[in-house]
Amino acid sequence: MTRFLRLFAFTLFSFLFWGALAWVGLGYRVARGYVYRPSPFTPMRETPGDYGVVYRSVVFTTEDGLRLAGWYTPPPVGESAVLLLAHGQGGHRMARVHAEAARYTGLGVLSWDFRGHGESQGAMRTFGYYEARDVRAAARFALAQPRVARVLAWGTSMGAAATLWAAARDPQGDLLHMVLADSPYADLVAIEGNLIRLPGLPPVVRFFAARMTGLHPSQMRPVDVVHRIAPRPLVLLHGEEDTVIPVEHAYQLYEAARPPKLLWVWQGMGHSQAVFAAGETYWACLARVMHSFLETGSIPQGDYRTRPPSRPSFCVYP
């Protein structure tokens, strides 16, 4: 019996040891998949030109020396503002979004690939924290262009978090004059379970990701800094059916922000879905808000919930 118990204990120990090792290894691999650039990027086939929008390819450099690749459409004659377009985690600049933003807003547009994405330099991704440097670099590039006096920043998902951080780190408003954030998270740790479905694995991934990036989870909370954006306008957009970053994050950010602020919740929409599903309505309504700011210095404020194709009251034409 004693021999049997020893054999059972050894087998159980071996099972637990190798199981734990495999679990740790899986967590490490998942963390690397989120933090580091994957296989080489396949060049994009579409450009804004395919949608009838004039643009030129540009390259600009961040404060920490990374070269970022992008597209720039200058503002039409009579306009002096440029809209930055910041994509999400694992994505890249989007030709259709660039073209629709330029067409429906009537502003200049600058879109680019974040560090560690697309055709830009860099190997590490940080869910928007260091990508805020890329937003700042894009704003500097835009302000250096002829006739450009003001920069408005739009971002989706990770790009939305990056724009929030970039604006919060620009308290004097020298670079960013308005922020429009679509589907940002308020607290990255709070959505770990939505990104990593295996129970018990998120803390392991978090441990390795923190050591790879040098960032503590307590730093990954845009909700703690969003109040610094005021008195510049803040527009928050979110899909009510978002299962990646639940709409509660938008409400948390809205409550933490100071006026002027606007929240537009899209009923029936998932994560970062509205910009693709309702492009014309999406950009036309945001254009009214942006031009209100550019022309009068103010924006509509409040909490709006709409189900496409209906428009919120701030966007109903007289």
QUIGIFEN-V339506 format. One record per backbone hydrogen bond with DSSP energy under -1.0 kcal/mol. NH is the residue of the N-H (numbers start at 0). CO is the residue of the C=O. E is the energy in kcal/mol with one decimal. If there is no record, write none. Layout:
nh:NH co:CO e:E
nh:NH co:CO e:E
This chain:
nh:4 co:0 e:-2.6
nh:5 co:1 e:-2.3
nh:6 co:2 e:-2.3
nh:7 co:3 e:-2.6
nh:8 co:4 e:-2.9
nh:9 co:5 e:-2.6
nh:10 co:6 e:-2.5
nh:11 co:7 e:-2.7
nh:12 co:8 e:-2.8
nh:13 co:9 e:-2.7
nh:14 co:10 e:-2.5
nh:15 co:11 e:-2.8
nh:16 co:12 e:-3.0
nh:17 co:13 e:-2.8
nh:18 co:14 e:-2.2
nh:19 co:15 e:-2.6
nh:20 co:16 e:-2.4
nh:21 co:17 e:-2.4
nh:22 co:18 e:-2.2
nh:23 co:19 e:-2.6
nh:24 co:20 e:-2.5
nh:25 co:21 e:-2.4
nh:26 co:22 e:-2.4
nh:27 co:23 e:-2.5
nh:28 co:24 e:-2.3
nh:29 co:25 e:-2.6
nh:30 co:26 e:-2.4
nh:31 co:27 e:-2.4
nh:32 co:28 e:-2.1
nh:33 co:29 e:-1.6
nh:34 co:30 e:-2.6
nh:35 co:31 e:-2.6
nh:36 co:122 e:-2.3
nh:49 co:46 e:-1.5
nh:50 co:47 e:-1.6
nh:51 co:48 e:-1.6
nh:52 co:47 e:-2.0
nh:55 co:71 e:-1.5
nh:57 co:69 e:-2.5
nh:59 co:67 e:-1.9
nh:61 co:65 e:-2.5
nh:64 co:61 e:-1.9
nh:67 co:59 e:-3.3
nh:69 co:57 e:-2.6
nh:70 co:110 e:-2.8
nh:71 co:55 e:-2.5
nh:72 co:108 e:-3.2
nh:78 co:75 e:-2.2
nh:81 co:149 e:-2.0
nh:82 co:107 e:-3.1
nh:83 co:151 e:-3.3
nh:84 co:109 e:-2.4
nh:85 co:153 e:-2.3
nh:90 co:87 e:-2.0
nh:97 co:93 e:-2.6
nh:98 co:94 e:-2.5
nh:99 co:95 e:-2.8
nh:100 co:96 e:-2.6
nh:101 co:97 e:-2.2
nh:102 co:98 e:-2.5
nh:103 co:99 e:-2.7
nh:104 co:100 e:-1.7
nh:105 co:101 e:-1.4
nh:107 co:80 e:-2.3
nh:108 co:72 e:-2.4
nh:109 co:82 e:-2.3
nh:110 co:70 e:-2.0
nh:112 co:68 e:-2.5
nh:115 co:120 e:-1.7
nh:116 co:113 e:-1.8
nh:119 co:116 e:-2.0
nh:120 co:66 e:-2.6
nh:124 co:34 e:-2.9
nh:128 co:125 e:-1.7
nh:132 co:129 e:-1.8
nh:134 co:130 e:-1.6
nh:135 co:131 e:-2.1
nh:136 co:132 e:-2.3
nh:137 co:133 e:-2.4
nh:138 co:134 e:-2.3
nh:139 co:135 e:-2.3
nh:140 co:136 e:-2.3
nh:141 co:137 e:-2.6
nh:142 co:138 e:-2.5
nh:143 co:139 e:-1.1
nh:144 co:141 e:-1.6
nh:147 co:144 e:-1.6
nh:148 co:79 e:-3.3
nh:149 co:79 e:-1.8
nh:151 co:81 e:-2.7
nh:152 co:177 e:-2.7
nh:153 co:83 e:-2.6
nh:154 co:179 e:-1.9
nh:155 co:85 e:-2.1
nh:156 co:181 e:-2.7
nh:158 co:155 e:-2.1
nh:160 co:156 e:-2.1
nh:161 co:157 e:-2.5
nh:162 co:158 e:-1.9
nh:163 co:159 e:-2.0
nh:164 co:160 e:-2.4
nh:165 co:161 e:-2.6
nh:166 co:162 e:-2.4
nh:167 co:163 e:-2.2
nh:168 co:164 e:-1.8
nh:169 co:166 e:-1.5
nh:172 co:169 e:-2.2
nh:176 co:150 e:-3.1
nh:178 co:232 e:-2.1
nh:179 co:152 e:-3.2
nh:180 co:234 e:-3.0
nh:181 co:154 e:-3.1
nh:182 co:236 e:-3.2
nh:187 co:219 e:-2.7
nh:190 co:187 e:-1.6
nh:191 co:188 e:-1.3
nh:194 co:190 e:-1.5
nh:195 co:191 e:-2.8
nh:200 co:197 e:-1.8
nh:204 co:200 e:-2.3
nh:205 co:201 e:-2.9
nh:206 co:202 e:-2.1
nh:207 co:203 e:-2.0
nh:208 co:204 e:-2.9
nh:209 co:205 e:-2.4
nh:210 co:206 e:-1.3
nh:211 co:207 e:-2.1
nh:212 co:208 e:-2.3
nh:213 co:209 e:-1.9
nh:218 co:215 e:-2.4
nh:219 co:216 e:-1.3
nh:220 co:218 e:-1.2
nh:222 co:185 e:-1.9
nh:223 co:220 e:-1.9
nh:224 co:221 e:-1.6
nh:225 co:221 e:-1.5
nh:227 co:224 e:-2.0
nh:228 co:225 e:-1.6
nh:231 co:228 e:-1.8
nh:233 co:259 e:-1.6
nh:234 co:178 e:-2.6
nh:235 co:261 e:-3.1
nh:236 co:180 e:-2.6
nh:237 co:263 e:-1.8
nh:239 co:265 e:-3.2
nh:240 co:268 e:-2.5
nh:241 co:238 e:-1.5
nh:248 co:245 e:-2.1
nh:250 co:246 e:-1.6
nh:251 co:247 e:-2.2
nh:252 co:248 e:-2.3
nh:253 co:249 e:-2.6
nh:254 co:250 e:-2.4
nh:255 co:251 e:-1.9
nh:256 co:252 e:-1.9
nh:261 co:233 e:-2.1
nh:262 co:301 e:-2.7
nh:263 co:235 e:-2.9
nh:264 co:303 e:-3.2
nh:265 co:237 e:-3.1
nh:266 co:305 e:-3.2
nh:268 co:265 e:-1.1
nh:272 co:269 e:-1.4
nh:275 co:272 e:-1.1
nh:276 co:272 e:-2.6
nh:277 co:273 e:-2.7
nh:281 co:277 e:-3.5
nh:282 co:278 e:-2.7
nh:283 co:279 e:-2.7
nh:284 co:280 e:-2.3
nh:285 co:281 e:-1.9
nh:286 co:282 e:-2.4
nh:287 co:283 e:-1.4
nh:288 co:284 e:-1.4
nh:289 co:285 e:-2.9
nh:290 co:286 e:-2.9
nh:291 co:287 e:-1.6
nh:292 co:288 e:-1.9
nh:293 co:289 e:-2.6
nh:294 co:290 e:-2.3
nh:295 co:291 e:-2.5
nh:296 co:292 e:-1.7
nh:301 co:260 e:-1.4
nh:303 co:262 e:-3.4
nh:305 co:264 e:-2.3
nh:309 co:306 e:-1.8
nh:314 co:311 e:-2.1
nh:315 co:312 e:-1.2
